[in-house]
């Protein structure tokens, strides 16, 4: 089969897969992502040397910042979009079945690299890439080992939460608090791992954890109602995609009840959480993009690069949200024995 015919068949297959995704996506999520990708970088493969398939589990600021940082990381590594690579970006709208179809479409179009943003997308990409040995780079995955992403042609970055720092921050802001409420998705390995760490470390800071597991985003606000009725002193968010996806609705309920919510990163604090000892997802994305550039250009393989965990965290506060909760911001110079500078995002 000649080169022209191969290109024609590949293009036809990509069109067919994209149409299937559009039909299956809720509220046009997958199809709108595919259209955005096409307008940004042309047809699959475009004029770039490498084709990168980016699968994002859903759209919320944390994951969006990861993607922006990832592309900037490639740029900082010397790769130019449209010249050195093209991007097929799609998001699954928090739907695991769409996630699987997206990853399979990347495999069908023989992407040079698959990128999974958040644990479900990373798992879907890894499964779809395995038969063709396409390298997979993940980001925003809290526990790569639990997600079984540490073997094969796969590596990336972990957004593991600084749990001790978060618990210490809560203690400094609410000296008399006893119970922290946490909502998590039972099928997300990152959330299961994080809730286990919270429960193990909470007693060291004088807290107990009241956790509620959910199986779908539609259950999150009901879980929030239950924690409010339980009389928790505050909520603490994980990097749980189902919870973050409806955080505004959760905050409406907790604000009415006068219960503070602590975020896991800066965007959640901007949205209305009172504070966070959390990571910067943009920086995490940049770190991931620089790693991906080495794999894409053949400088290193995934086997050569163990997954990396971002070690730095920041302390972010929303002074307006703190005031609304009647919390006076104390002088905070250290969190979990780490010197910090407090950033007010209000």
Residue pairs with C-beta under 8 A, 6 or more apart in sequence:
1 9
10 44
10 45
10 109
10 110
11 43
11 44
13 108
13 109
14 43
14 44
14 105
14 108
14 109
17 101
17 104
17 105
17 108
17 109
18 31
18 34
18 105
20 101
21 30
21 31
21 34
21 90
21 98
21 101
21 102
21 105
22 28
22 30
22 31
22 34
24 30
24 97
24 98
24 101
25 31
25 93
25 95
25 98
26 93
26 95
26 98
27 93
29 58
29 59
29 91
29 92
29 93
29 95
29 98
30 90
30 91
30 92
30 93
30 98
30 101
30 102
33 56
33 89
33 90
33 91
34 88
34 90
36 89
37 87
37 88
37 89
37 90
40 87
40 89
41 48
41 81
41 82
41 86
41 87
41 88
42 86
44 51
44 86
44 88
44 109
45 51
45 86
45 109
46 82
46 86
47 82
47 83
47 86
48 81
48 82
48 83
48 84
48 85
48 86
49 83
49 84
49 85
50 84
50 85
50 86
50 112
50 113
50 296
51 85
51 86
51 88
51 109
51 110
51 111
51 112
51 113
52 85
52 86
52 87
52 88
52 111
52 112
52 113
52 114
52 115
52 292
52 296
53 87
53 88
53 90
53 102
53 103
53 105
53 106
53 109
53 111
53 113
53 114
53 115
53 125
54 67
54 70
54 87
54 88
54 89
54 90
54 115
54 117
55 90
55 91
55 92
55 99
55 102
55 103
55 106
55 114
55 115
55 116
55 117
55 121
55 124
55 125
56 63
56 64
56 66
56 67
56 89
56 90
56 91
56 92
56 117
56 118
56 121
57 63
57 91
57 92
57 94
57 99
57 117
57 118
57 119
57 120
57 121
57 241
58 91
58 92
58 93
58 94
58 118
58 241
58 245
59 91
59 93
60 241
60 244
60 245
60 247
60 267
61 267
61 270
61 271
61 281
62 140
62 239
62 244
62 265
62 267
62 268
62 281
63 117
63 118
63 140
63 241
63 281
65 267
65 280
65 281
65 282
65 285
66 117
66 139
66 140
66 281
66 282
66 284
66 285
66 288
67 89
67 117
67 285
68 282
68 285
69 281
69 282
69 283
69 284
69 285
69 286
69 287
69 288
69 289
70 115
70 117
70 139
70 285
70 286
70 288
70 289
70 292
71 81
71 87
71 285
71 289
72 282
72 285
72 286
72 289
73 285
73 286
73 287
73 288
73 289
73 290
73 291
73 292
73 293
74 81
74 85
74 289
74 290
74 292
74 293
74 296
75 81
75 289
76 286
76 289
76 290
77 289
77 290
77 293
77 294
78 293
79 85
79 293
79 296
79 297
81 87
85 112
85 296
88 106
88 109
88 111
90 102
90 105
92 98
92 99
92 102
92 120
92 121
94 217
94 241
94 242
94 245
96 120
96 124
99 120
99 121
99 124
100 124
100 127
100 128
102 121
102 124
103 114
103 116
103 121
103 124
103 125
103 127
103 128
103 129
104 128
106 114
106 125
106 128
106 129
106 134
107 114
107 128
107 129
107 131
107 132
107 134
110 132
110 134
111 134
112 134
112 135
112 296
113 134
113 135
113 136
113 137
113 292
113 295
113 296
114 125
114 128
114 129
114 134
114 135
114 136
114 137
115 125
115 136
115 137
115 138
115 139
115 288
115 292
116 122
116 123
116 124
116 125
116 126
116 136
116 137
116 138
116 139
116 141
116 156
117 138
117 139
117 140
118 140
118 141
118 241
119 138
119 140
119 141
119 142
119 147
119 188
119 189
119 190
120 188
120 241
121 138
122 136
122 138
122 139
122 141
122 147
122 149
122 154
122 156
123 147
123 148
123 149
125 136
125 138
126 136
126 138
126 149
126 152
126 154
129 135
129 136
129 153
129 154
130 152
130 153
133 153
134 153
135 153
135 154
135 295
135 296
135 301
135 302
136 149
136 153
136 154
136 155
136 156
136 302
137 154
137 155
137 156
137 288
137 291
137 292
137 295
137 302
138 144
138 149
138 154
138 155
138 156
138 157
138 288
138 307
139 156
139 157
139 159
139 284
139 285
139 288
140 157
140 159
140 239
140 281
140 284
141 147
141 149
141 156
141 157
141 158
141 159
141 190
141 307
142 158
142 159
142 160
142 161
142 189
142 190
142 191
142 193
142 194
142 238
142 239
143 158
143 160
143 189
143 190
143 193
143 194
144 150
144 156
144 158
144 307
146 189
146 190
146 192
146 193
147 189
147 190
149 156
149 307
150 307
152 302
153 301
153 302
153 303
154 302
155 291
155 295
155 302
155 303
155 305
155 306
155 307
156 288
156 291
156 307
156 308
157 284
157 287
157 288
157 291
157 307
157 308
157 309
157 310
158 307
158 308
158 309
158 310
159 190
159 239
159 279
159 281
159 284
159 310
160 194
160 309
160 310
161 194
161 197
161 238
161 239
161 264
161 278
161 279
162 277
162 278
162 279
162 313
162 336
163 194
163 197
163 198
163 201
164 201
164 204
164 205
164 336
165 277
165 313
165 315
165 335
165 336
165 338
166 236
166 262
166 264
166 276
166 277
166 278
167 180
167 198
167 201
167 202
167 204
167 205
167 207
167 336
168 205
168 277
168 335
168 336
169 262
169 275
169 276
169 277
169 315
169 332
169 335
170 177
170 180
170 205
170 207
170 234
170 236
170 262
171 177
171 205
171 206
171 207
172 330
172 332
172 335
173 260
173 274
173 275
173 322
173 327
173 329
173 330
174 233
174 234
174 260
174 327
176 233
177 207
177 233
177 234
178 206
178 207
178 208
178 233
179 207
179 208
179 209
179 210
179 230
179 231
179 232
179 233
180 198
180 202
180 207
180 208
180 209
180 210
180 232
180 233
180 234
180 235
180 236
181 209
181 210
181 211
181 212
181 227
181 228
181 230
181 232
181 234
181 235
181 236
181 259
182 195
182 198
182 209
182 210
182 211
182 212
182 235
182 236
182 237
182 238
183 211
183 212
183 213
183 214
183 220
183 223
183 224
183 227
183 235
183 240
183 243
183 250
184 191
184 192
184 194
184 195
184 211
184 212
184 213
184 214
184 238
184 240
184 243
185 191
185 213
185 214
185 215
185 240
185 241
185 242
185 243
186 192
186 213
186 214
186 215
187 215
188 240
188 241
188 242
190 238
190 239
190 240
191 238
191 239
191 240
194 238
194 239
194 240
195 209
195 211
195 238
198 209
198 211
198 236
199 209
199 211
202 208
202 209
210 227
210 230
210 232
212 223
212 226
212 227
214 220
214 223
214 242
214 243
216 242
217 242
217 245
217 246
220 242
220 243
220 245
220 246
220 249
220 250
221 246
221 249
221 250
221 253
224 235
224 249
224 250
224 253
224 254
225 253
227 235
228 253
228 254
228 257
228 259
232 259
233 259
234 259
234 260
234 261
234 262
235 250
235 254
235 259
235 260
235 261
235 262
236 261
236 262
236 264
237 243
237 244
237 247
237 261
237 262
237 263
237 264
237 268
237 273
238 264
239 264
239 265
243 250
244 268
247 268
247 271
247 272
247 273
248 271
248 272
250 261
251 261
251 271
251 272
251 273
254 260
254 261
255 272
255 324
258 325
258 326
259 325
260 273
260 274
260 321
260 322
260 325
260 327
261 272
261 273
261 274
262 273
262 274
262 275
262 276
263 269
263 271
263 273
263 275
263 276
263 278
263 316
264 276
264 278
264 279
265 276
265 278
265 279
265 280
265 281
265 316
266 276
266 278
266 280
266 314
266 316
266 343
266 345
267 281
268 276
268 278
269 275
269 276
269 278
269 316
269 317
269 318
269 321
269 345
270 318
270 345
272 318
272 321
273 318
273 321
274 317
274 318
274 321
274 322
274 325
274 327
275 315
275 316
275 317
275 318
275 322
276 315
276 316
277 313
277 314
277 315
277 335
277 336
277 340
278 313
278 314
278 316
279 310
279 312
279 313
279 314
280 310
280 312
280 314
283 310
283 312
284 310
287 308
287 310
291 305
291 308
293 299
294 300
294 305
295 301
295 302
295 305
313 338
314 340
314 341
314 343
315 332
315 335
315 340
315 341
315 342
315 343
316 342
316 343
316 344
316 345
317 329
317 342
317 343
317 344
317 345
317 346
318 344
318 345
318 346
319 329
319 344
319 346
320 346
321 346
322 328
322 329
329 342
332 340
332 342
333 339
333 340
334 340
